[in-house]
Amino acid sequence: MESTRLAWLCWLFPHPLALNNAIVLFVHKLGLVLLQKMLQGPHAAGPDRPLLLRISFRSCVVGTLCLPLLGLLSCVFISSMYHFEDATGTHCHVDNYLPSISASISLSPECHIWRACIGLHWAPRVLVEYSYLKLYRCRFGARSVERSLSVVSLLFSVCENMGLLLLTSVSSTEAYAVHKTGFLLFIGSSLVYMLITCRLWSAITQQSFSPEDARSHRWKKRLLFACSFFCGFAGFFYWKHNMSCQSGAYTMFALFEYLLVFSNMAFHLTAVWDFRGRDIVVVSLEDKHF
């Protein structure tokens, strides 16, 4: 059964670059479909309202998260099919059955796919972060504690993105210490950001009777707990692997690392409830008298 599956994959994609091209073509076509749905025909630019583009916030959030998700799945798939030995090798040469994320995104062409996806998703994510700051200021008004926490939340969100960019730009095979620093910055900042966000939404639900706000807060707390749980187990198995080089320990680390990253993405996906009914609008500011 395994040989049949591998033979079928090799017939479809005889070389990793062929699979890379297929993925790029798929993402390109998917982007065209999403763009067609984002463009609102009835809202075309007119003399009274020079509207150039209207994108629902929901489409922006989902599209932004799909980029790293598809990039990560593609990298893990390619490294498992074509670079399994390189992606699962360890320093003490024990059995390992899953490639870690760092190993998956450090090979070629996987690293190019991952860097392209992270680069494309970075600008929309910054837009979402700034939108959260504006949302909190609108919700809390002159409440100094929550307004201060919203600024701290933005700072940790920026640190999370900077850590992600650092671990993406420098792979573990190029400079392990720098890559590890980026990963720790990403994980640590994301957990603190989630904690502050849950605190802010706890204050929001106290003054809001919206079921969407309550649902968003409820899922944020669940995903914060899940991320903390997965992070703890990933750290435990990483320590166990380095201390005793036990067979399968690094596999368990890779598994909990996947679950940690997927939970992080799901936490950011709750923005579709937080910005429900809102659009991103691009208008023309051209001055006819200039």
N, C-alpha and C positions, 0 to 999 in steps of 0.2 A: 504493500500500500504506500509506504514511504517512497520507494523507488519510482512508483507510478506518478506520484505527486511531483517529485523533483524532475522527472522526465518531461511532464506536461509544462512545468514552469520554464524549464530550459528551452523547450520548443517555442514557447511564447516569447521569452526574453533570453536569447542566447548569450547576452552580455549585460552586465549591470548598467551600461550606458543606455541600452535599449529600454530597460525598465525606467530609467531616469527620464528619458524622452517621453515615454508613455504617460508618466505621472505629470510631467510639465504640461503636456497637451491636455490632459484631463482637467488640471487645475485652471488652465487658460479658458477652456470651454465652460467650466463651472463659474468662473469669474464673469464671463460674458452673460450667462443666464442671470446671475445675481444682479449685475449692473442693469439689465433690462427690467428687472423687477423693482430696482431702486428708483429708476427714473419714472417719475409720475407724469404721465402724459397730460392730464387735465390741469397740471400746475405749470404749464409752459410759461416762459417769460413773456410779459406783456408790457405795454406802455405805463400802466398804473403800478405794476408790481414786477420789477425786473428780476424774477426768480429764475435762476439758472439750474438749480438742482435741489431736489428734496429727497432725503434718505431717512427712512425710519430708524430710530435709535436701536430698535430690536435687530434690524438687519445689520447695522454697524457692529453691534456687540457680537452677534453670532458669526459674522464674517471674520471679525478680528480673532475670535477664539478658534475658528476652523483652521486658520493658517498654521499656528503651532501644533494643533492636534494632528492635522493631516501630515505635517512635516515630520513629527515624531513617529507616527505610525509607519510612514514610508521608510524612515531611517532604520527603525527596528526590523521591519520586514526585509529590507535589502541586506542588512548586515546579517540577519539570521539565515537568509537563503544563500548568499554569495560569500560572506566573510565570517562564517560562524566561528572558525578556529581563532581568527584574529580578535573577534569581538568578545569572545568568552574566555580568552586566555587570562590567567592570573599570574601574579609574581611568584607564587609558590606552587604553581602547576597542579592544582587540585581540580576535581571535576566541577564544572560550572555549566549550567544548562540554559541560562538566559543572559543576553548581553545587557550590560548596564546602559543607562542613557548616555553617560559620558563616552563609553566605548562606541556606541552606535553613531554618535554625531562627530566622531573624530576620524572616521574613514572616508574614503572617496568612492563614489560621488555623494555619499550621505551628508558629509559636512557642507557641501554646496547647497543641497536642498534645505537643510536646517537653517543655514545662515540667510538664505533668501526668504524663507518663511518668517523668521524672526525680524528681519529688516523691514519686510512689508507690513508686519503687524504692529510695529513700534509706534508709528505716528498716530493711528487710530486709537491705540491704547492710551497715549498721552492725552488725547482729546477726551476720552472717557474719564480719566483721572481728574482733569480740570472741571469737567461737567459735574462730577461728584462734589467738588469744592463749592461750586455755585449752588448746587442743590442743598447742601448742608447750610449754607449761609441763608438761603431762602427759608428753610425749615425752622432754623433756630433763632433767627433774628438777632437780638442783642444778648442772647445767653452766652456769656463769656467762656464758660467751661467747654461747652460743646463746640463753639467756634474755634477755640484753641485746639481742641482735639481734631477738628476737621483739617486744620493746617498740618498737624503732626501726622495725621493719616496720609495726607498728600505726600509728605516728605518720605515716609516709609514706602509708599507706593513707588515713588521715583527711585528709591534705593533698590527696591525689588527689580525694577526694570533695568537699572544699571548693572545689577548682579547678573541678570539674564543675558544682557549684552556682553558682559565680560566673559562668562563661561562659554558663550557662543563664539566670540571672536578668537578666544585662545582655547584650543582643544587640550585634552589631558595628555596627548602625546607630544604637544609642542612645549608646554610649560605647565607641569602638573600643579605646582604650588599656586600659580595664578588662577588656573582653572578651578582649583579647590576653593580658593578665596571667593571667586565669583559665585560658586555654588552655595557656599555657606552664607554669603551676603543675600543671595536670592531667597533661600529658605528662611533664614532668620528674619529678614525684613517682611516677607510675606506673612509669617505667623503673627508678628506684631501688628501688621496692617489689618489682618483678619480680626484680631482681638479688639483693636480700636474701632473697627467698623461695626462689630457686634455691639459694642458699648454705645455707639452713636445711634444705631437702629433700635436699641432698647429704649433710648430716650424718645425716638420718633414714634414708636408704637404706643408710648404712654399718652401721647396727645393726638394720635390718629386712630380712627375706627375703620380704616381701609383694610379689607381682608388681604389685599395684595401686599401691603406693608407688613402685616403680621406673618404672612407666608414667607416673605423674603427674609424677615428676621429669624424665623424658625429654621429655615434651611441654612442660613448663614451660621447659626450656632451648631447645627449638625455637621456641617462641612468643616468648621473650625475644629471640632472634636475629632473628626475623621483625619484631618491633616496632622493634628498633634499626635494621634495614635499611630498613624503610618510613619511619621517622622521618627518617633521613639523607637519603633521596631526596626526601621531602616538603619538608624544609628547603632542599635544593639547588634544587628547581624554584621554590619561593617566592622565594628570593634571585634566581634567574635572571629571574623575572617582574618583580620590582621594579627590577632593575638594567637590563634591556634591553627589557622589555615585548615579549618574543618571542611570537608567536602560538602558542597551544597549551601554553605553559609552565604557565599557571594550571590548565589541564585536567589536566596530569600531576600537579600539586600536589594537586588535588582527588582524583584517583584514588588516590594513595599515602596521602592523608589517610583515605580510606575504609578502605583495607587496614590502616592503623595502628590505627584504632578497632576494626575487626572482630577483629584479632589480640589486642587488649587484652581484648575480651569473651571470646574463646576461652581466654585465660590464666585469667581468673576462673572460667570454666566447669570447669576442672580440679578445683574444689572438690567436684564430685560423686564423684570418686575419693577425695579426702582425708577426706570425712565419710561414706563408704559405710556403710550399715547403721544410720545414726544418725537419730533423729527429733527434731523440735522439739515439746515437750510443754507444753501449757497446763493447769494444774491449779487447782483452787479452794483458796484459802488462808483461806477464811471460818472464823472462830472462832465456834463455836456458843455459847460462854459469854460472848461480848462483849456 
